[in-house]
Amino acid sequence: MAHAPAIEPPRLSIRSDLDSIRIDDGIAQWMAGYSGVLFAPIAIVLWSGLIAAALLLALSRSPQWIHGVQNLPQFLSSTNSILIAATFLATKTMHELAHAVMCRRMGARSKSVGVILFCGVPSPYCDVTDVWRLPSALSRAAVMLAGIYVELIIAAIATFVWCGANDPAIRLLAMNLMIVCGISTVLFNANPLMRYDGYFVLMDWLRSTNLRREARDCFQATVTSRIAGTGYGRSRRYDFRGIALSIYHVTSLMYRSLILVAIATLVLSLAGAFHLRFVAVVLVTLATTAMIGRQLKSSFEILRGEGHWMKVRTWRRFAVVLSLFGILALALLLPLPRYRHVVGIVDSADAVNVFLPPDSQINSVAIEVGEHVQANQLIATLAKDHEMIEEARLQ
């Protein structure tokens, strides 16, 4: 009787550079032998059903997680920062390992899996450039989407923990996983407007070698060439692909700008919680100055008539630059609602103080902090010493 060969544990070689730690493909090859519980066809169907059920459950309890999201910043600021960083690093490591394992299952190999310092923050990465040698577009898409799939599984499990747990700290920790592995994964990794997993799937589907650069070239040939006139050094395009990629270029640019603003706001908020607001302000200012500097450089190139603008009339070049600065000034000076965070006590007219008997203890809490309750609604269950003694005696 023939027996299947046993899968030996990987013999890893870890390489360390100044800014990264890389682990060779051996760990992915070893894990691929046990990955059927996640990536077998029947397993994909079952886990997808679990993800769909978790999504429906979260939507059915939307008022509860909206209250939880409001309390999440306070939870993050009061929680050990090392625990939060370790949670983020662990989930993103699973994301990257999923890419490497699926790459092995599809017949390719990842060159390395490791952690790189990105702006001083440890960020896992996985090099799967070998996947482009696979002949099937479906296999390539499976490798690109494997990380998103695993993170959605984590988010689904966290959703059921959030619904079933009674401890508020556990519920908020589960909600943190729901946001990191669910919402942020969809907004970043699955979004083709960002240069992450969804971007490469769309690029492969459109048979483009560099989607962002092609979209920028299409915008120049479709839109910029009409604004600059006949002297612009690029032929005009009228086809559907050129128009669609031009829209993609504008949408991607706007979305990335919005994400940068959101990240800057989040960094300032978190830095304030850890008393590092001055450092965050300096970093955000430097990043903003660099972005404005690049825009000024491009504007001077247009004014001087460099590149494709060489044969464009002077008045047109000045009009284009003035229009760009006008749009930038409008975006910066547009009045937006502003908020100020203060610490204090809000005394509601309908609020009622609830006092516990002196000989009782809280056994479980049924509501979140700040949640509005109705009459006769269960708030908490209490445990009294004499009742426990009497119950034990009767038993």
C-alpha positions as CSV (number, residue, x, y, z in Angstrom):
1,M,0.0,0.0,0.0
2,A,1.4,3.3,-1.0
3,H,1.5,6.2,1.4
4,A,1.6,9.9,0.7
5,P,4.9,11.5,1.7
6,A,4.7,13.5,4.9
7,I,5.1,17.2,4.6
8,E,8.2,18.3,6.5
9,P,8.3,21.5,8.5
10,P,10.0,24.3,6.6
11,R,13.6,25.0,7.1
12,L,13.5,28.8,7.0
13,S,16.3,31.1,6.2
14,I,15.7,34.6,7.5
15,R,17.6,37.5,5.8
16,S,17.8,40.9,7.5
17,D,18.6,44.2,5.9
18,L,18.6,47.7,7.4
19,D,15.0,48.2,6.6
20,S,13.4,44.8,6.2
21,I,13.3,41.2,7.4
22,R,12.7,38.6,4.7
23,I,11.6,35.0,5.0
24,D,12.2,32.6,2.1
25,D,9.4,30.8,0.3
26,G,9.8,27.6,2.5
27,I,7.1,28.7,4.9
28,A,4.6,29.2,2.1
29,Q,5.4,25.8,0.6
30,W,4.9,24.1,4.0
31,M,1.6,25.9,4.8
32,A,0.2,25.1,1.3
33,G,0.0,21.5,2.3
34,Y,-2.4,22.4,5.1
35,S,-4.3,25.2,3.4
36,G,-7.2,23.1,2.1
37,V,-9.3,24.2,5.1
38,L,-9.3,27.7,3.7
39,F,-8.7,27.4,-0.1
40,A,-10.3,24.1,-1.1
41,P,-13.3,24.7,-3.4
42,I,-15.8,23.5,-0.8
43,A,-14.0,25.4,1.9
44,I,-14.3,28.6,-0.2
45,V,-18.0,28.1,-0.5
46,L,-18.5,27.5,3.2
47,W,-16.3,30.4,4.3
48,S,-18.0,32.7,1.8
49,G,-21.4,31.7,3.3
50,L,-20.0,32.6,6.7
51,I,-18.8,36.0,5.5
52,A,-22.2,36.7,3.9
53,A,-24.0,35.7,7.2
54,A,-21.7,37.9,9.2
55,L,-22.4,40.8,6.9
56,L,-26.2,40.4,7.2
57,L,-25.8,40.1,11.0
58,A,-23.8,43.3,11.2
59,L,-26.3,45.1,9.0
60,S,-29.2,43.9,11.2
61,R,-27.5,45.3,14.2
62,S,-26.3,48.6,12.7
63,P,-27.5,50.8,15.6
64,Q,-25.4,48.8,18.0
65,W,-22.1,48.9,16.0
66,I,-22.7,52.6,15.3
67,H,-22.7,53.2,19.1
68,G,-19.6,51.0,19.3
69,V,-17.7,52.9,16.6
70,Q,-18.4,56.1,18.6
71,N,-16.7,54.5,21.6
72,L,-13.9,52.9,19.7
73,P,-11.5,55.9,19.7
74,Q,-11.7,56.0,23.5
75,F,-11.1,52.3,23.7
76,L,-8.0,52.6,21.4
77,S,-6.6,55.5,23.3
78,S,-7.0,53.6,26.6
79,T,-5.7,50.3,25.3
80,N,-2.0,49.3,25.3
81,S,-0.5,50.6,22.0
82,I,1.7,47.5,21.7
83,L,-1.4,45.3,21.7
84,I,-3.0,47.4,18.9
85,A,0.1,47.4,16.9
86,A,0.6,43.6,17.4
87,T,-3.0,43.0,16.3
88,F,-2.6,45.0,13.1
89,L,0.8,43.4,12.3
90,A,-0.7,39.9,12.9
91,T,-3.7,40.4,10.7
92,K,-1.6,41.9,7.9
93,T,0.9,39.1,8.1
94,M,-1.9,36.6,7.6
95,H,-3.0,38.7,4.6
96,E,0.5,38.4,3.0
97,L,0.9,34.8,3.9
98,A,-2.4,34.0,2.2
99,H,-0.9,35.5,-1.0
100,A,2.2,33.3,-0.7
101,V,0.2,30.2,0.0
102,M,-2.2,30.7,-2.8
103,C,0.7,31.4,-5.1
104,R,2.1,28.0,-4.3
105,R,-1.3,26.3,-4.8
106,M,-1.6,27.8,-8.2
107,G,1.8,26.5,-9.3
108,A,4.0,29.6,-8.8
109,R,6.1,30.7,-5.9
110,S,6.6,33.8,-3.8
111,K,10.2,35.2,-3.9
112,S,10.0,36.3,-0.3
113,V,7.6,37.1,2.6
114,G,8.7,39.5,5.3
115,V,8.3,42.8,7.1
116,I,9.6,46.1,5.8
117,L,9.8,49.4,7.6
118,F,7.5,51.8,5.8
119,C,7.8,55.4,7.3
120,G,9.2,53.7,10.4
121,V,6.1,51.4,10.8
122,P,6.6,47.6,10.4
123,S,4.6,46.6,7.3
124,P,4.3,43.0,6.1
125,Y,4.8,42.4,2.4
126,C,4.8,39.4,-0.1
127,D,6.6,39.4,-3.4
128,V,4.4,37.4,-5.9
129,T,5.8,38.7,-9.1
130,D,6.2,35.1,-10.3
131,V,2.4,34.9,-10.5
132,W,2.5,36.8,-13.9
133,R,4.0,33.6,-15.4
134,L,0.7,31.7,-14.8
135,P,-1.3,31.3,-18.0
136,S,-4.7,31.6,-16.4
137,A,-6.1,35.0,-15.5
138,L,-8.4,33.3,-12.9
139,S,-5.4,31.8,-11.2
140,R,-3.7,35.2,-11.1
141,A,-6.8,36.8,-9.6
142,A,-7.0,34.1,-7.0
143,V,-3.5,34.9,-5.8
144,M,-4.2,38.6,-5.7
145,L,-7.5,38.3,-3.8
146,A,-6.3,35.6,-1.3
147,G,-5.3,38.1,1.3
148,I,-8.6,40.0,1.1
149,Y,-10.5,36.6,1.4
150,V,-8.6,35.6,4.6
151,E,-9.1,39.1,6.2
152,L,-12.8,38.9,5.5
153,I,-12.9,35.5,7.3
154,I,-11.2,37.1,10.3
155,A,-13.7,40.0,10.2
156,A,-16.6,37.5,10.0
157,I,-15.4,35.5,13.1
158,A,-14.9,38.8,14.9
159,T,-18.5,39.8,14.0
160,F,-19.9,36.7,15.7
161,V,-17.6,37.3,18.8
162,W,-18.9,40.9,18.9
163,C,-22.5,39.7,18.9
164,G,-22.0,37.0,21.5
165,A,-19.6,38.6,24.0
166,N,-20.8,40.3,27.2
167,D,-17.5,41.9,28.1
168,P,-17.4,45.5,26.6
169,A,-13.6,45.3,26.2
170,I,-13.9,42.1,24.1
171,R,-16.7,43.6,22.1
172,L,-14.6,46.7,21.2
173,L,-11.6,44.6,20.4
174,A,-13.7,42.4,18.1
175,M,-15.1,45.6,16.5
176,N,-11.5,46.8,15.9
177,L,-10.9,43.6,14.0
178,M,-14.1,44.1,12.1
179,I,-12.9,47.5,11.0
180,V,-9.3,46.6,10.2
181,C,-10.0,43.3,8.5
182,G,-13.4,44.2,7.0
183,I,-14.1,47.8,6.2
184,S,-10.5,49.0,5.7
185,T,-9.7,45.9,3.6
186,V,-12.5,46.7,1.2
187,L,-11.7,50.4,1.1
188,F,-8.0,49.9,0.5
189,N,-7.0,46.4,-0.7
190,A,-10.1,45.6,-2.8
191,N,-10.4,49.1,-4.2
192,P,-9.0,49.4,-7.7
193,L,-8.5,53.1,-7.2
194,M,-5.6,52.3,-4.8
195,R,-2.5,50.5,-6.0
196,Y,-3.2,47.3,-4.0
197,D,-4.8,43.9,-4.7
198,G,-7.9,45.2,-6.5
199,Y,-5.8,47.4,-8.7
200,F,-3.7,44.6,-10.0
201,V,-6.8,42.4,-10.7
202,L,-8.3,45.2,-12.7
203,M,-5.0,45.8,-14.5
204,D,-4.8,42.2,-15.4
205,W,-8.4,42.1,-16.6
206,L,-7.8,45.1,-18.8
207,R,-4.6,43.6,-20.1
208,S,-2.6,46.7,-19.1
209,T,1.1,46.6,-18.1
210,N,0.8,49.8,-16.0
211,L,-2.8,50.8,-15.4
212,R,-2.1,54.1,-13.6
213,R,0.4,55.3,-16.2
214,E,-1.9,54.3,-19.1
215,A,-4.9,56.1,-17.4
216,R,-2.8,59.2,-17.1
217,D,-1.7,59.0,-20.7
218,C,-5.3,58.5,-21.8
219,F,-6.4,61.6,-19.8
220,Q,-3.7,63.7,-21.5
221,A,-4.7,62.4,-24.9
222,T,-8.5,62.8,-24.2
223,V,-8.8,65.8,-22.0
224,T,-5.5,67.8,-21.8
225,S,-5.0,67.7,-25.5
226,R,-8.3,69.5,-26.1
227,I,-7.6,72.1,-23.4
228,A,-4.1,72.8,-24.7
229,G,-5.1,73.0,-28.4
230,T,-3.5,71.6,-31.5
231,G,0.0,72.5,-30.4
232,Y,0.0,69.9,-27.6
233,G,2.5,67.1,-28.4
234,R,0.2,64.1,-28.1
235,S,-2.4,62.8,-30.5
236,R,-6.1,62.9,-29.4
237,R,-8.1,59.9,-28.6
238,Y,-11.8,59.3,-29.1
239,D,-12.2,55.6,-28.3
240,F,-14.2,54.2,-25.4
241,R,-11.1,52.8,-23.6
242,G,-9.5,56.2,-23.6
243,I,-12.6,57.9,-22.2
244,A,-13.1,55.2,-19.5
245,L,-9.5,55.3,-18.3
246,S,-9.6,59.1,-18.2
247,I,-12.6,58.9,-15.8
248,Y,-10.6,56.3,-13.9
249,H,-7.6,58.6,-13.6
250,V,-9.7,61.5,-12.3
251,T,-11.6,59.3,-9.8
252,S,-8.4,57.7,-8.6
253,L,-6.7,61.0,-8.1
254,M,-9.6,62.4,-6.1
255,Y,-10.0,59.3,-4.0
256,R,-6.2,59.1,-3.2
257,S,-6.3,62.8,-2.2
258,L,-9.3,62.1,0.1
259,I,-7.5,59.1,1.6
260,L,-4.4,61.2,2.3
261,V,-6.5,63.8,4.1
262,A,-8.3,61.1,6.1
263,I,-4.9,59.5,7.0
264,A,-3.5,62.9,8.1
265,T,-6.5,63.5,10.3
266,L,-6.3,60.1,11.8
267,V,-2.5,60.5,12.5
268,L,-3.1,63.8,14.2
269,S,-6.0,62.4,16.3
270,L,-4.0,59.3,17.4
271,A,-0.8,61.4,18.0
272,G,-2.9,63.7,20.3
273,A,-4.0,60.7,22.3
274,F,-0.3,59.7,22.9
275,H,0.9,63.3,23.5
276,L,2.8,63.3,20.2
277,R,0.7,65.9,18.3
278,F,3.7,68.2,17.6
279,V,5.6,65.4,15.9
280,A,2.5,64.5,13.8
281,V,2.0,68.1,12.8
282,V,5.6,68.3,11.6
283,L,5.3,65.1,9.6
284,V,2.0,66.1,8.0
285,T,3.4,69.6,7.2
286,L,6.5,68.1,5.5
287,A,4.3,65.6,3.5
288,T,2.0,68.5,2.4
289,T,4.9,70.7,1.4
290,A,6.4,67.9,-0.7
291,M,3.1,67.4,-2.5
292,I,2.7,71.1,-3.2
293,G,6.4,71.3,-4.3
294,R,5.7,68.6,-6.9
295,Q,2.7,70.5,-8.2
296,L,4.7,73.7,-8.4
297,K,7.4,71.9,-10.4
298,S,4.9,70.6,-12.9
299,S,3.3,74.0,-13.2
300,F,6.7,75.6,-14.0
301,E,7.4,73.0,-16.6
302,I,4.1,73.9,-18.3
303,L,4.9,77.6,-18.1
304,R,8.3,77.1,-19.7
305,G,6.8,75.0,-22.4
306,E,8.6,71.7,-21.7
307,G,7.7,68.3,-23.0
308,H,4.3,68.1,-24.7
309,W,3.7,71.8,-24.0
310,M,6.6,73.0,-26.2
311,K,4.4,74.1,-29.1
312,V,1.4,75.3,-27.0
313,R,0.7,79.0,-27.1
314,T,1.9,81.0,-24.1
315,W,-1.5,82.4,-23.2
316,R,-2.9,78.9,-23.1
317,R,-0.1,77.6,-20.8
318,F,-0.7,80.5,-18.4
319,A,-4.5,79.9,-18.5
320,V,-4.0,76.2,-17.7
321,V,-1.6,77.0,-14.7
322,L,-4.0,79.7,-13.4
323,S,-6.9,77.3,-13.6
324,L,-4.9,74.6,-11.7
325,F,-4.0,77.0,-8.9
326,G,-7.6,78.2,-8.8
327,I,-8.9,74.7,-8.3
328,L,-6.2,74.1,-5.6
329,A,-7.1,77.3,-3.8
330,L,-10.8,76.4,-4.0
331,A,-10.1,73.0,-2.4
332,L,-8.0,74.5,0.4
333,L,-10.2,77.5,1.1
334,L,-13.6,75.8,0.8
335,P,-15.3,76.1,4.2
336,L,-15.8,72.7,5.8
337,P,-17.5,71.9,9.1
338,R,-15.0,71.9,11.9
339,Y,-15.2,70.2,15.3
340,R,-13.5,70.7,18.6
341,H,-13.0,67.9,21.1
342,V,-13.6,68.9,24.7
343,V,-13.8,67.0,27.9
344,G,-16.8,67.5,30.1
345,I,-20.1,66.1,31.4
346,V,-23.4,66.4,29.4
347,D,-26.4,66.4,31.7
348,S,-29.5,65.2,29.9
349,A,-32.9,66.2,31.1
350,D,-34.2,62.6,30.7
351,A,-31.2,60.9,32.2
352,V,-31.7,58.8,35.3
353,N,-29.0,57.6,37.7
354,V,-29.1,54.0,38.6
355,F,-27.6,52.9,42.0
356,L,-26.7,49.3,43.0
357,P,-27.6,47.9,46.4
358,P,-24.5,47.8,48.6
359,D,-24.3,44.0,48.8
360,S,-24.6,43.3,45.1
361,Q,-22.1,42.8,42.3
362,I,-22.5,43.2,38.5
363,N,-22.8,39.8,36.8
364,S,-23.2,41.0,33.2
365,V,-24.0,44.2,31.3
366,A,-26.5,44.1,28.4
367,I,-26.0,47.6,26.8
368,E,-23.2,49.8,25.5
369,V,-21.9,53.0,27.2
370,G,-24.0,55.9,26.1
371,E,-26.7,53.8,24.5
372,H,-30.3,55.0,24.9
373,V,-32.5,52.6,26.8
374,Q,-36.3,52.1,26.9
375,A,-38.5,51.6,29.9
376,N,-38.4,48.0,31.4
377,Q,-35.3,47.3,29.3
378,L,-32.6,45.0,30.9
379,I,-29.5,47.0,31.8
380,A,-27.5,44.6,33.9
381,T,-27.8,41.5,35.9
382,L,-26.7,41.5,39.6
383,A,-25.3,38.8,41.8
384,K,-25.7,38.9,45.6
385,D,-23.7,36.9,48.1
386,H,-26.6,35.7,50.2
387,E,-28.5,34.6,47.1
388,M,-25.5,32.6,45.9
389,I,-25.1,31.0,49.3
390,E,-28.9,30.1,49.3
391,E,-28.7,28.7,45.8
392,A,-25.7,26.6,46.8
393,R,-27.5,25.3,49.9
394,L,-30.6,24.3,47.9
395,Q,-28.5,22.5,45.3
